[in-house]
Amino acid sequence: MQLAKSKKTNIFIINLNKIILPGLFLLFTFSLLIFSKHNLISIKNSLSLWANSVIPSLFPFFVATELLMHTNITYYFEIIFRNLMRPLFNINGNCSFAFIMGIISGYPVGAKIACEFRKQNICSKVECERLLSFTNNSGPLFIISSVGISMFGNTMIGILLFITHLLASITVGFIFRFWKKEKSENLSNLNGQKFDMNSNKTSAKFSNLGQILSESISSATSTILMIGGFIVIFACIVSILNACGVLKIISVFLSPMFRIFHINTKFIVPLLTGFFEITNGISLISNIAIKQISTNIIFTAFLLGFGGVSILLQVWSIVAKTDLSIKPYILGKILHGFIAAFYTFIFMQVFPFFNFNL
């Protein structure tokens, strides 16, 4: 009986994939033609934002991360952090590399490293899922330089957002230390195992430094192009939704709730935009001129923590190549967004130098 139900469910999903997805892709193609004028403006703005803010912030760190992947740096991370990672996050010391590089480099480096750990069986499945929940973060250069300096025009805003982003990430990691129960046999199989990046990457030496640098730049370029592609595509989706009036309809429904909490309704469309793609969403939020700029900053903190659908799909494309579940990542990012927004609110109330209201 259960087998019959399972077969019916699988058939239903297959039919949905065959009918709905082609329909959506066809609708998207026609929408690009119908709303081409709006889309061209959106694409130009997205490419400008990507070239002027995202590439300078992320590309050098992507290259640096790839270079480190060709070394045994994780061995030293494991030695330094072995007594911290297990009590705090319930994961082994090797995982500190994913956390640190995820913080330094930004999306989607943390997820890439966590999945690489799983492929090489460095961590158990449960440990890698815990890693996914809190190691895929926005980097300091993006938050401080792109968001703080370029978008808000204030370095201190960037510093505040990075501090609360980091604290929220640690908080989520501590919460997810209770994610599932680790099987003792998995831990015993992984006991004493060291992470060896050289198992599938060329070991860095002075003699092959040019080759290593070339490979790192090539990999980093691929990642930055993927990010740019996601930014442009989701900018098109938002532009189409805006042009056909979908965002306005949603705004009408959400307006009463915003008024109840005394929040300016100008934030609705930028928040919806950030829900799909954070770079364009945060850019729109930073351009809303109100005296209570703390509202802009709190919403920005939420979007930086949440990441948006664009980054979710980037991570999903990486996770799909492993046996890991995407659920802890989704739950972790939702939590991250709310906790980061809460911490930002508290910091602005407690520390006067973080109060930017006019």
C-alpha positions in Angstrom: 0.0 0.0 0.0 2.8 2.4 1.0 4.7 1.4 -2.1 1.7 2.3 -4.3 1.4 5.7 -2.6 5.1 6.3 -3.1 4.9 5.5 -6.8 1.8 7.8 -7.2 3.7 10.6 -5.5 6.8 10.1 -7.7 4.6 10.1 -10.9 2.9 13.3 -9.7 6.2 15.1 -9.1 7.5 13.9 -12.5 4.3 15.3 -14.2 4.7 18.6 -12.4 8.4 18.8 -13.6 7.3 18.1 -17.1 4.4 20.6 -17.1 5.1 23.4 -14.7 8.8 24.0 -15.2 8.7 24.2 -19.0 5.7 26.5 -18.6 7.5 28.8 -16.2 10.6 28.9 -18.4 8.5 29.7 -21.4 6.7 32.5 -19.5 10.0 33.9 -18.4 11.3 33.9 -22.0 8.2 35.8 -23.3 8.3 38.2 -20.3 11.9 39.1 -21.3 10.6 40.1 -24.7 7.4 41.9 -23.5 9.1 43.9 -20.8 12.4 44.3 -22.6 12.6 48.0 -21.9 12.3 47.6 -18.2 14.7 44.5 -18.2 17.4 46.3 -20.1 17.6 49.1 -17.5 17.5 46.5 -14.7 20.3 44.4 -16.4 22.5 47.5 -16.9 22.1 48.5 -13.2 22.8 44.9 -12.0 25.9 44.6 -14.1 27.1 48.0 -12.9 26.5 46.9 -9.2 28.2 43.6 -9.8 31.3 45.2 -11.5 31.7 48.1 -9.1 30.8 46.4 -5.8 30.7 42.6 -5.9 33.9 41.9 -8.0 36.2 44.2 -6.1 34.9 42.9 -2.8 34.8 39.1 -3.4 37.1 38.2 -6.3 40.5 38.6 -4.5 39.2 36.6 -1.5 38.0 33.8 -3.9 41.5 33.6 -5.3 43.0 33.6 -1.8 40.7 30.8 -0.7 41.5 28.7 -3.7 45.2 29.2 -3.0 44.8 28.0 0.6 42.9 25.0 -0.7 46.2 23.9 -2.3 47.9 23.8 1.1 47.6 21.9 4.4 46.4 24.9 6.3 43.4 23.0 7.7 45.8 20.9 9.7 46.9 23.9 11.6 43.3 25.1 12.0 42.4 21.7 13.4 45.2 22.0 16.0 44.2 25.5 17.1 40.4 25.1 17.2 39.9 21.4 18.1 39.0 22.3 21.7 36.6 25.0 20.6 34.5 23.6 17.7 33.2 20.5 19.5 31.9 22.2 22.7 30.5 25.2 20.8 29.2 23.7 17.5 29.4 19.9 18.1 31.7 19.4 15.1 35.4 18.4 14.7 38.3 20.8 14.5 38.8 20.5 10.8 35.4 22.3 10.3 37.0 25.5 11.6 38.4 26.0 8.1 34.9 26.2 6.6 33.7 28.6 9.3 36.7 31.0 9.0 36.9 31.0 5.2 33.1 31.3 5.0 33.4 34.4 7.2 36.4 35.9 5.4 35.4 35.1 1.8 31.6 35.4 1.8 28.9 33.5 -0.2 29.1 30.7 -1.3 32.6 29.7 -0.1 31.4 28.2 3.2 28.9 25.9 1.5 31.5 24.9 -1.1 34.0 23.9 1.6 31.3 22.0 3.7 30.4 20.0 0.6 34.0 19.3 -0.2 34.5 18.0 3.4 31.6 15.6 2.8 32.9 14.4 -0.6 36.3 13.6 1.0 34.6 12.1 4.1 36.4 14.5 6.4 33.2 15.1 8.4 30.1 13.0 8.9 26.9 13.8 7.1 25.4 15.3 10.3 28.5 17.5 10.9 28.5 18.8 7.4 24.7 19.7 7.6 25.5 21.6 10.9 28.3 23.4 9.0 25.9 24.4 6.2 23.5 26.0 8.7 26.0 28.7 9.8 29.3 28.8 7.7 27.9 30.3 4.5 28.0 34.0 5.2 28.6 37.5 3.7 32.2 38.5 3.8 33.7 41.5 5.6 34.7 43.2 2.3 31.2 42.9 0.9 29.5 44.1 4.1 32.0 46.9 5.1 33.1 48.0 1.6 30.2 47.3 -0.7 27.3 47.8 1.7 28.8 50.2 4.3 31.0 52.5 2.2 29.6 52.1 -1.4 25.8 51.9 -0.6 25.4 53.6 2.8 28.4 55.9 2.5 29.4 55.1 6.1 32.2 52.8 7.3 30.8 52.4 10.8 27.5 51.1 9.4 29.5 48.4 7.6 31.4 47.6 10.8 28.2 47.3 12.8 26.5 45.0 10.2 29.6 42.8 10.1 29.8 42.5 13.9 26.1 41.5 14.2 26.3 39.3 11.2 29.3 37.3 12.7 27.6 37.1 16.2 24.4 35.9 14.6 26.3 33.2 12.6 27.9 31.9 15.8 24.5 31.9 17.5 23.0 29.9 14.7 25.9 27.5 14.8 25.4 27.0 18.6 21.6 26.3 18.0 22.3 23.8 15.3 24.8 21.9 17.5 21.7 20.0 18.4 20.7 19.2 14.8 20.1 15.5 14.7 21.9 12.9 16.8 25.3 11.8 15.6 25.8 8.0 15.3 28.7 6.8 17.4 30.0 4.6 14.5 30.3 7.7 12.2 32.4 9.5 14.8 34.6 6.5 15.3 35.2 6.1 11.6 36.2 9.8 11.3 38.3 9.8 14.5 41.8 11.1 13.8 41.2 11.6 10.1 42.9 14.7 8.7 41.6 16.9 5.9 43.9 16.6 2.9 43.1 19.1 0.2 45.9 17.6 -1.8 43.9 14.5 -2.4 42.3 16.1 -5.4 44.3 19.3 -5.8 47.9 20.0 -6.7 50.1 20.7 -3.7 51.4 24.2 -3.7 55.2 24.5 -4.2 57.5 27.3 -5.4 58.2 25.3 -8.5 54.5 25.2 -9.5 53.4 28.5 -8.1 52.4 29.8 -11.6 50.2 26.8 -12.2 48.5 27.0 -8.8 47.8 30.7 -9.2 46.4 30.1 -12.7 44.1 27.3 -11.4 43.0 29.5 -8.5 42.2 32.5 -10.7 40.3 30.2 -13.1 38.2 28.7 -10.3 37.5 32.1 -8.7 36.5 33.6 -12.1 34.0 30.8 -12.6 32.5 31.5 -9.2 32.3 35.3 -9.6 30.7 34.8 -13.0 28.1 32.5 -11.5 27.3 35.1 -8.9 27.0 37.8 -11.6 24.7 35.6 -13.6 22.4 35.0 -10.6 22.4 38.8 -9.8 21.3 39.6 -13.4 18.7 36.8 -13.7 17.0 37.7 -10.5 17.2 41.4 -11.3 15.2 40.5 -14.5 12.7 38.4 -12.5 12.1 41.3 -10.0 11.9 43.8 -12.9 9.2 41.6 -14.6 7.3 41.2 -11.4 7.4 45.0 -10.9 6.4 45.8 -14.5 3.4 43.5 -14.5 2.2 44.8 -11.2 2.8 41.7 -9.0 5.0 43.6 -6.5 2.4 46.4 -6.2 -0.3 43.9 -5.4 1.8 42.3 -2.7 2.6 45.8 -1.4 -1.1 46.5 -1.0 -1.6 43.4 1.1 1.5 44.1 3.2 1.0 47.8 3.7 -1.4 47.5 6.7 1.0 45.2 8.6 3.9 47.7 8.0 1.7 50.6 9.2 0.8 48.7 12.4 4.5 48.5 13.3 5.0 52.1 12.1 7.4 51.1 9.3 7.5 53.2 6.2 5.8 51.3 3.3 8.7 52.4 1.0 10.6 49.4 2.3 8.2 46.8 0.9 9.4 46.6 -2.7 13.1 46.7 -1.7 12.6 43.9 0.8 10.8 41.8 -1.8 13.6 42.5 -4.2 16.1 41.5 -1.4 14.1 38.3 -0.8 15.1 37.3 -4.3 18.6 38.8 -4.6 20.2 40.7 -1.7 22.7 42.9 -3.6 20.0 44.8 -5.5 17.6 44.7 -2.5 20.2 46.2 -0.1 21.1 48.8 -2.7 17.4 49.9 -2.9 17.1 49.9 0.9 20.2 52.1 1.3 18.7 54.7 -1.1 15.5 55.2 0.9 16.0 58.6 2.6 14.4 58.7 6.0 15.5 60.2 9.3 15.2 56.8 11.1 18.0 55.3 9.1 18.2 52.5 11.8 15.2 50.9 10.0 17.3 50.7 6.8 20.2 49.2 8.7 18.1 46.6 10.5 16.4 45.4 7.3 19.9 45.3 5.7 21.1 43.1 8.5 18.2 40.7 8.0 18.9 40.4 4.2 22.6 39.9 4.8 21.8 37.0 7.2 19.0 35.5 5.1 20.9 35.6 1.8 18.0 35.6 -0.6 16.7 33.0 -3.0 19.5 33.7 -5.4 22.2 32.5 -3.0 19.9 29.6 -1.8 19.9 28.3 -5.4 23.6 28.7 -5.7 24.1 26.7 -2.5 21.5 24.1 -3.6 23.4 23.6 -6.9 26.5 22.7 -4.8 24.7 20.6 -2.2 22.8 18.6 -4.9 26.2 16.9 -5.8 26.3 15.4 -2.2 24.1 13.4 0.1 23.5 16.5 2.3 20.1 17.9 3.1 19.3 21.5 2.2 16.9 21.9 5.1 19.5 23.0 7.8 20.8 25.6 5.4 17.3 27.1 4.8 16.4 27.0 8.5 19.8 28.4 9.5 19.6 31.4 7.1 16.1 32.3 8.2 17.3 32.2 11.8 20.4 34.1 10.9 18.4 36.9 9.3 16.2 37.5 12.3 19.0 37.1 14.9 21.2 39.5 13.0 18.4 42.1 12.8 17.8 41.7 16.5 21.4 42.1 17.4 21.7 45.2 15.2 18.7 46.7 16.9 20.2 46.0 20.4 23.7 47.4 19.4 22.1 50.6 18.2 20.2 51.0 21.4 23.1 50.2 23.7 26.0 51.8 21.9 25.5 55.5 21.1 28.2 55.5 18.4 26.2 53.0 16.5 23.1 55.2 16.5 22.9 56.8 13.0 19.4 58.3 13.2 19.2 61.9 12.2 
